[in-house]
Each structure stands twice: as structure tokens, then as C-alpha cells.
Amino acid sequence: MTRALALATALLLISLSHAPTAQAADPVHFWDLQPRSLRLLVTSPQVMVSRTKTGWDAYCRCPVVLAPSEIPEVMKKAIVTVEDKRFFDHGGVDVVSLLSVLKGGLTRGGSTIPMQLLKNLVFHDLRASDVLTRLERKGAEVWYAGLFDEAVGKEELLAAYLNQIEFGGRDIVGLYRASRHYFRKEPKDLTLYEAALLAGMVKAPARLNPLRAKTRERAHERALLVLKLMVEQGRISDKERRQAEEAGIRPGMLPEFKIQAQAFTEWVVETWGDKYVQ
């Protein structure tokens, strides 16, 4: 596992590194990346990439990476329901949601899962609150979302999204950690209700924490809303919704799961040398 992670991160940084020496002064742009590099980026969500004046910088959060086949269908349905309901129908940009943004302002959101991945993995350094920065980031997300969607594929994008989103700060990154932390079980054993609860948490993990007394009821109400939306969108039946509500949370038997994030650049410098770290 450690060697595979090391190899993936090294290959990613190499693919994002400078062009030949003669062009070393030119910055590396996202649109220069080939489909293979884009696929490597989403299969290595432990790498947080930041743009710099001369190229790219990166930081490793090192979550446990699940393959698309390791993510239960109930979780896929739940997250798509609340985060990008037309995910399997659009080509990276949801025109309907984007029009609502233009009508209601940038605070309305409208980001698809490919756009959110671009923001989190590539353009996350553009998070200043001023209007110009938000316009730059949103424009970059819209412009490259189609390329991202086509190069990577739906199932891989969905898995990458679930592998790198935070379910409660940097210590609980990705579906695997979340499943172990909140329910003490493997993701494959999540029930429909638990999947709905985790999907609902993405909006505001601190305010929807099911383990805290002050936020437990709010998390439950959010899970019920997710289940209701899943019925409305035709992803589950009303009978399945009622059964999920009655079942609620089913505590797992696994021990508490703890893992610490690692500094990506420290490993790269030690293993590959300074020339790959800008």
C-alpha cells in the first residue's frame, strides 16, 4: 500500500512538472495535461495541487483510495442525489444549474461533481472571497469540466470525489475514513440510511455531525431529506425509503480508525530530489 501510494504520487508530480529545460521558464497549465495525467490525478486524491508562478506545488492528505467497484451503489445514488442530480446525463457542466447561478448569483453554487473536483484538486488556491477570484475559479471550472469528464469517465470521477471530500475536517477525508469513523464498518457494509446521512453531511460536516449531541438531530433530519430526494429523483422506491428510516444507523463492530496525514513534499524531496518540488 505504501509503495503504491509513493509511486502514484511520484508519477503525478512528474506529470505535472516542468516541460523540457528550454521551456523551464514557462508555467505549466492544466490544459497542457494529457488524459492519462488527468486520470492519474483523480486516482491519487491524496495529492492537493496548487498553482504557483512557475508551475505546481502539491500536498499529500493520503486518504484510503477506494476503486469504483468498492463503493456501494446506495452511496453513489445518495451523493449524486444531493451533489449533482444530473451527473450521469451531462458532459461535465449542468447547463440547467449553471443558468440558476447566473440568475441567483455566485452563492447559488451550480457546480457539478467534475467542477468540484477541479476546484478541490487543481483550483483550490482560488478561494478568495472577492468577486474577481470567484469569477476566475468558476470560469476555469466550467471551461475544463468537459475535458475532465471525457478524459476520466463517470465512475472514476464519482469515486475520486468520494475519496477526497472531507466528512469532518482533514482527519476524516474520503468515504473509507468516514465509514470507519462514524459507523465502524467498511464502506461496502453501509446501509441506505447511513449512505444518505454521509451524503447529507457533505454540505456542512461540522453542523451535521451525527456523533455530537448538539448536531445529531440535525444530521438525522438531513438524512431524511436526502432519502426523500432520492425517491423524487427515482433512485429508490418509497418502500425502500420507509425501510431505511426505520432501520436507522446500525453500529458496526470494527475498532476505531485513526490515521494521520503525511507531508507530500517531504517524501518527494527525500525520494526523488529537489528538482521535482517547486
N, C-alpha and C positions, 0 to 999 in steps of 0.2 A: 504493500500500500504506500509506504513512504517513498520507495524508489519510483513508483509510478507517478506519484504526485510531483516528485522532484523533476522527473523527465518532462511531464506536461508543462510545468511552469517554465522550465528552461526553454523548451521548444516555443512556447508562447512568446517569451521575451525576445528570443532570437528572431521570430517572425515579425515582431514589432520594432526591431532595432533599426538603425540607420541603413540607408542604401549604401552602395559602394563608396569607397573613400573619396572619390572625385566629387561625389554629391553629398558629402557629410554635412555640409552647412545647411542643406535643405531640410525642412521639417518633414516628419512622417505624418501622413494624413490617413484618416480612416478609409477614405475611398481608394487608397493605394493597396489595401489589404485584399488578398485573394480569397475565394470561397473557402479554401482549406483553412486559412488563418482565421476566418470568421467562425468556422465550425469548432476549431480548437479553442477559440475564445469562450464560447458558450459551454463547452465541455470542461472548462477549467474555471468555474465561477469563484474559486478561491483567489483568483487574481483580480485586484482592483486596479484598473489602468487610468492614469491621469495624463493629460496632455501637458507638455512643457514647451518652452520656446524653441527647443532644439529637437524634440522628439517625444518620448513617452517615459513615464515612471510607473511603477507598479507596487502594490502591497498585497500580501497574501493573508486572507482570512481563514483559509483552509477548512471549509465545511466538509462534511461527508457527502460525496457526489453519488447521487442515485441515477441509474440509467432509466430511460423512459419506461422500460418494462418493469422496473421495480417500484413504480409509483402506482398506487391503486386507482382504479377508474373513478371511484367516488371522490377522490381528492382532485383529480383532473376536472371532473364535472363541477365540483364546488368552486374551485379557483377561477375557472373560466366564467362561471355564472356571475361572480361579483367583480371580476377584474377586466374582463374582455369578452362580453357575451357573443360577439360575432367573430371570435378568434379564428375558428375553422373556416370562415367564409370570406374574410378579407385577405388582401395581399400584403399586410403589414401596417396599413393605415385604415382605420374605420372612418370612412367619409361622413357617416351619419353623426358619430360622436364628435368629429372634428368640426362640423358645422355648428354643433351646440356650443363648442368652445368659442367660436367666432362670435356667436350671439351673446353668450354669457360672460365672456372674459376668460383670461388665462387660469383663473382659480377654479374653473369648472372641470379641469382635467382633460379628458378625452384621449388619454394615452392608451395605446394598445399594449399588449404584452411585449412585442418586439420593440416598441418605443421605450417602454420602461426598462427593458434590458439594456438598450443603448444608453439611457440615462445613467443606470446604475454601474455598468461595466466600462463605458467609454467616456460619456459626457458628464459624469457625476461631479466634475470640478466646476461645472457651470450651474451653481446652485445659489448664486447671489440673488437677493430679492428684488433688485432693480429691474425695471421693465425691459431694458435692452438685453440684459443677460438672459432673462427668461425667454425672450423672443429668439435669441440666438440658439438656445438649447432646444426649444420647441421646433424651430426651423430645421435644425440638424437632425432631430429625431424623425421628423416627417420625411425629410429628404432621403434618409438612408434606411428607413424601416423596410421598404420594399426589397432592397438589396439584401438586407439581413434575413428577411423572411424567406426569400427564394434560395439563398445560399445554404441556410441551415436546416429548414424544414420545421413543420408544426410540432411534431412530437418532441424533437430535440430542443426547440425553443421553450416549450412548456416545461420540460424537465429542468432546463437551465434556470428558468425563472424560479421554480420551486426550490432549487438547490441554493440559490443565492439571496433570496429575500430574508429579511430579519423578522423573526417572530417574538422579539423581546430583547433588543439590544444586540451588540456584537457577539455576545456569548451564545446566542441562540440563532445561528444563521443556518437557514436551509430546513427542508422538511424533515430530514432524519433527526437532527438535533431537537426540533420542535416536538416530534412524535415521542422521542425518548424522554424529553424534559417534562412535558405536560401529562402524558398518559403512560409512560414507562412501557412502551411497546414499540415494535418495529412498524414502519410505515405501512407495510403490506397488511397489517392487522387492524388498521384504523376502521372504525365504523363510519356509517354515513353521517351520523350526528357529529362525531369528532372531526371528520373532514370539514363539515360545514362550520364548525367552531374555529378551526385553524384558518380556513379561508376568510372568515369574517374578521379575524384578528389583524390581517394584513393592513387594513385601513388605519388602525391605531393600536399597536400591540400593548402599549402601556395602559391605555384606557379600557382594553378588552381582555385583560389577563384573567383566565378562568381560575387561577390558583389564589388570587388575592381576594380577601373578603369584600373589599370596597368595590371591586370591579367584576366579581363573579356573576352577579345577576345581569349586569350589562352585557357580558360576554354571552350568556345564555340567550338573551333577547336577540342579540345579533345573529347567533346561530339559527334561531327560529326564522329570522328574516331571510337568511341565506337559503334555508330549506324551502321557504315559501317561493322565493325567486326561482329556485331550481324546478319547482312544479310549473310555474308560469312559463318558463322557457322550454318546457317539455323534456327536461333531463331526467326527471324521476316522476313517479306516479304519486298521486295524493296519498295512496295507501302506504307507499314507502316513506313518505314524509311523516305520517302519523306514527308509524313503527319506529322511525328514527327518534322522534320526540319522546316516545315512551321509553326507549332504551337508554337515552341519555349517554353519559360517559361511563365506559366500562374500564375500570382501573386495570392496568397491566401488572405483570409480575417481575419485570426486569429491574435491575438495580439502577440507582440514579446515574445519569450520564453526564460526565463533565469532560470538557476538552478546552484547551487554551489555544487562542490564535497565535500564529507564528509570524515573525517579520520576514517577508519575502525577500527583500533586498539583501538581508544579512546572509541568507542561504546562497543567493546568486553570486555575491562577491566572493564568498568562500569557495564555491564550487567552480565557477566559470571565469572569475576575474572581473576587474572593474569595467572593462570595455563594454559589457552588456548592461551596465547600470548608468543611467544618465542623471 
